[in-house]
Amino acid sequence: MMVGDVLRRTATVLAIGVLLSCALAGTAVAQPQPAEPVAVDAPGAPPVPPEGAPPVDDGHVESTPPAVTDTPDDWRLTLSAKDETQAPIPPLTTALSSREYVVGGTYMGELRGPDEGEPPGGTLEVGYEIGCGIDMSTSNGVSLTGTMGLNPSIGLIGIDVISPGIDGILPSLGGNLGAGITVGLKPGLVNVIPVTKKEYSGADPWVMISKFRVKIDGCVGESFIRSYAFLTRSTDQSEAVLAWYGVTKKI
């Protein structure tokens, strides 16, 4: 075999190898890449916020510790709450000075004392307090003010050094007109909104509130909301009152 034939065969083999390598590389590049997983919200679950976005406010509120007191007749009263929710919603009036919230929670009383033969009795009241930074409900709000007046005057004609006599009288009338805007604002106030007052007979009264709407008008600036509960134990000769207040939430 001639040397030239060997060289030609070697070159042919190398060319075929290069073509196969390019074809395999093109096939690898053309392979579809696996798609990144996409988060899908489960039915009824809160929406998943985008990565890096602040968490969505679901309205959940941590309740404060239980309030406890002991009475002179050896009774212990306990008042607590759980599963509280407070979420702002757009008011029906669409006014910037209105505030509306959807609230809920379970409020529980507990009375423990000596066995007197009869169950304890009294009332359990639950409600909400909404604090407003600036109050416009009891002021004049935004009003227009204006002033208008007339200024009559009389002038003399023909008085000079040569002829001191008066040739005539010239009456004149002037006026003024002014206007402005007055905004009547008052310091903030606390609106107390009682939801229910339950008369009970027993050692473990409770009240449950679900999807209840509370609303105030005439509020400008920031507003604050918190729940409250009053537990009362009444007898023929005494009455003990225990108060509990929830966490203050700024909205």
C-alpha positions in Angstrom: 0.0 0.0 0.0 1.3 3.4 -0.9 2.0 6.1 1.6 -0.4 8.4 -0.1 -3.3 5.9 0.2 -2.6 5.7 4.0 -2.7 9.4 4.4 -5.9 9.8 2.4 -7.6 7.1 4.6 -6.4 8.7 7.8 -7.8 12.1 6.7 -11.1 10.5 5.8 -11.5 8.9 9.2 -10.6 12.2 11.0 -13.2 14.1 8.9 -15.9 11.6 9.7 -15.0 11.8 13.4 -15.3 15.6 13.4 -18.7 15.5 11.7 -20.0 13.0 14.2 -18.8 15.2 17.1 -20.5 18.2 15.7 -23.8 16.3 15.2 -23.7 15.0 18.8 -23.0 18.5 20.2 -25.8 20.0 18.3 -28.2 17.3 19.5 -27.1 18.0 23.2 -27.7 21.7 22.8 -31.1 21.1 21.2 -32.4 19.0 24.1 -35.2 20.9 26.0 -34.2 22.2 29.4 -36.4 21.2 32.4 -38.8 24.0 33.4 -38.5 25.6 36.8 -41.2 24.6 39.2 -44.0 27.2 39.6 -45.8 27.6 42.9 -49.5 27.0 42.6 -51.9 28.1 45.4 -54.0 25.3 46.8 -57.8 25.9 46.8 -58.8 28.0 49.8 -55.2 28.8 50.8 -53.9 32.4 51.0 -51.9 33.6 47.9 -48.2 32.9 47.9 -46.3 36.2 47.8 -43.5 36.6 45.2 -40.0 35.9 46.4 -38.6 38.9 48.3 -42.1 40.5 48.8 -43.4 41.3 52.3 -45.7 38.6 53.8 -49.4 39.0 53.2 -51.4 40.2 56.2 -54.0 37.5 56.9 -55.4 39.4 59.8 -54.2 37.1 62.5 -53.5 38.8 65.9 -51.6 37.3 68.8 -53.7 37.6 72.0 -52.3 39.1 75.2 -51.9 36.8 78.3 -55.0 36.1 80.3 -56.1 38.6 83.0 -56.5 37.1 86.5 -57.9 38.6 89.7 -58.8 37.2 93.2 -61.9 38.5 95.0 -62.3 39.0 98.8 -64.7 36.0 98.9 -62.0 33.6 97.6 -63.1 33.5 94.0 -60.6 33.6 91.1 -61.7 35.2 87.8 -59.7 34.5 84.6 -60.4 36.2 81.2 -58.6 35.3 78.0 -58.9 35.1 74.2 -57.7 33.0 71.2 -58.0 32.9 67.4 -58.2 36.6 67.1 -58.4 38.3 63.6 -58.4 42.0 62.7 -58.2 42.9 59.0 -58.9 46.2 57.3 -61.2 46.3 54.3 -62.4 49.1 51.9 -65.3 51.0 53.5 -68.7 51.0 51.7 -68.6 54.8 51.6 -65.2 54.8 49.8 -64.4 58.0 51.9 -60.8 58.5 52.9 -62.0 59.5 56.4 -63.8 56.1 57.0 -62.2 53.0 58.6 -63.7 49.5 58.4 -62.4 46.2 59.7 -63.4 42.5 59.7 -62.8 41.1 63.2 -63.2 37.8 65.1 -62.1 35.7 68.0 -63.2 33.6 71.0 -63.3 35.2 74.4 -63.4 32.9 77.5 -64.1 33.5 81.2 -63.3 31.1 84.0 -64.6 31.3 87.6 -63.2 29.1 90.3 -64.1 29.4 94.0 -65.7 27.7 97.0 -68.7 25.3 96.4 -71.7 27.4 97.3 -74.3 25.1 95.8 -75.2 27.6 93.0 -73.2 28.3 89.9 -71.7 31.8 89.6 -73.5 34.3 87.4 -72.9 37.7 85.8 -72.1 39.2 82.4 -69.4 38.8 79.7 -69.1 41.8 77.4 -66.9 41.8 74.3 -66.1 44.7 71.9 -63.5 46.7 70.2 -61.7 50.1 70.6 -60.6 52.1 67.6 -58.3 55.0 68.1 -58.2 57.8 65.6 -55.2 60.2 65.2 -57.3 63.2 64.1 -61.1 63.5 64.5 -63.2 65.3 62.0 -66.6 63.9 63.1 -67.3 66.5 65.8 -65.7 69.5 64.1 -66.8 71.7 61.2 -64.7 69.8 58.8 -63.7 71.7 55.6 -65.6 74.9 55.1 -65.3 78.1 53.0 -65.1 81.5 54.7 -65.6 84.9 53.2 -65.9 88.6 54.0 -67.6 91.4 52.1 -68.2 95.1 53.0 -69.0 98.5 51.7 -67.0 101.8 52.5 -69.0 105.0 51.6 -67.2 108.3 51.4 -67.8 112.0 50.4 -65.4 114.3 48.6 -65.5 118.1 48.1 -64.9 119.7 44.6 -63.5 123.2 43.8 -61.5 123.9 47.0 -58.2 125.8 46.2 -56.2 128.7 47.4 -57.6 131.3 45.0 -61.2 130.3 45.3 -61.9 128.9 48.8 -65.5 128.2 47.9 -67.0 124.7 47.4 -68.1 124.0 43.9 -69.8 120.7 44.7 -69.9 117.4 46.6 -68.8 114.1 45.1 -70.0 111.0 46.9 -68.1 107.7 46.4 -68.6 104.1 47.4 -65.9 101.4 47.9 -66.0 97.7 48.7 -63.9 94.8 49.8 -64.2 91.1 49.2 -62.2 88.3 50.7 -62.4 84.4 50.9 -60.6 81.5 52.5 -60.8 77.8 53.4 -61.0 76.6 57.0 -60.2 73.0 58.1 -61.6 72.1 61.5 -59.6 69.3 63.1 -59.7 68.0 66.7 -57.3 65.8 68.6 -57.9 62.1 68.2 -60.4 60.1 70.2 -61.1 56.5 71.1 -64.3 54.9 69.7 -65.7 52.1 71.9 -67.8 49.6 69.9 -69.5 47.0 72.0 -70.4 43.9 70.1 -72.3 41.8 72.6 -73.0 41.5 76.3 -73.9 38.0 77.5 -75.6 37.2 80.7 -74.3 33.8 81.9 -74.9 31.3 84.7 -72.0 28.8 85.0 -68.3 28.6 85.7 -67.0 28.8 82.1 -68.8 31.4 80.0 -67.5 32.2 76.5 -68.3 34.4 73.4 -67.3 33.7 69.8 -67.2 36.5 67.2 -66.8 35.6 63.5 -66.5 37.9 60.4 -68.0 40.9 62.2 -67.5 44.3 60.6 -66.8 47.4 62.6 -66.7 50.9 61.1 -66.0 54.5 62.1 -66.2 57.8 60.1 -64.5 61.1 60.4 -61.0 59.6 61.0 -57.9 61.2 59.4 -54.4 59.8 59.6 -53.4 56.5 61.3 -55.9 54.4 63.2 -55.4 51.7 65.9 -57.7 48.9 66.9 -57.8 46.4 69.8 -60.3 44.1 71.4 -61.6 44.2 75.0 -63.6 42.0 77.3 -65.2 42.6 80.7 -66.1 39.7 82.9 -68.5 40.4 85.8 -69.4 38.1 88.7 -72.5 39.3 90.6 -74.1 38.2 93.8 -76.8 39.7 96.0 -74.2 41.7 98.0 -71.2 42.0 95.7 -69.9 42.4 92.2 -66.5 41.8 90.8 -65.4 43.1 87.4 -62.3 41.9 85.5 -61.1 43.7 82.3 -58.9 42.3 79.5 -57.4 44.2 76.6 -55.9 42.8 73.4 -52.9 43.8 71.4 -53.1 47.2 69.8 -52.8 46.9 66.0 -51.9 49.9 63.8 -53.6 50.0 60.5 
